[in-house]
Amino acid sequence: MTSYTFSKTLVSTGSQNVYGRSSEKVVSGDTRPHVFTLAYVYDLPFGKGRAFGNNMHPVLNAIVGNWNVSGVHRYQMGTSFGVGGCSQTMAGGGSARCSYVAGQPLLNANWNPRDPLSPYLNKGAFIQPANFTYGDVPATIPQLFQPNQLSEDLAASKNFFFGRSDKNIIEFRASAFNVANRHLLGGLNTTVSSASFGTFSNPQSNLPRNLQFSLRVSF
């Protein structure tokens, strides 16, 4: 089974101008424009009753025959987000937001995901407006997304039959979650006034690679 989702979610939020009654329409912080998933179960064609090795020795069949593999792969963009930390005086006229700096990229082109001190965002792309001036950065920036999130879970299992009934089965299963040990960075600092703006505080907010082995007896 496979699926691909292309989506965009919009929400309404309060206007930064208290004298403007209409709310703002912005991209939701839960938006993931691209999500691809793949799931499968495959019986390997080796062993008794299968395409290859149907007559192999019982001992060899017990080792290499009648295995199946399964997996779930999920590849998706990160969620969108906004920035804050600008605090120009608005004298009760609304909330303070930052402004864009023309010509500056929002992301740091030299970002190194393996260096926790390497900023993901370009601080030079944002500036605090003068007092009593509304910023032009929306509550959620539609061009900004967290890093891509990739994950793969795999499993291999084999059935051993015992006794005279086909219902007597011992199933051995080996499972590997996050088999590639992908790191999902967390704790992105989005406060423009902070010295660590644009950096991640958590090098792995997801679970690391996890291996599990199990036996199940059915009779």
Sequence and secondary structure as in RCSB ss.txt:
>XXXX:A:sequence
MTSYTFSKTLVSTGSQNVYGRSSEKVVSGDTRPHVFTLAYVYDLPFGKGRAFGNNMHPVLNAIVGNWNVSGVHRY
QMGTSFGVGGCSQTMAGGGSARCSYVAGQPLLNANWNPRDPLSPYLNKGAFIQPANFTYGDVPATIPQLFQPNQL
SEDLAASKNFFFGRSDKNIIEFRASAFNVANRHLLGGLNTTVSSASFGTFSNPQSNLPRNLQFSLRVSF
>XXXX:A:secstr
 EEEEE   EEEE  SBTT  S EEEE TT  SEEEEEEEEEE SBSTTSSB TT  HHHHHHHSSEEEEEEEEE
E   EE  B      TTSB    EE TT  SB TT  TT TTS SB GGGEE   TT      SSEEEEE   EE
EEEEEEEEEEE SSSTT EEEEEEEEETTT     EEE  BTTSTTTT EEES  S   EEEEEEEEE 
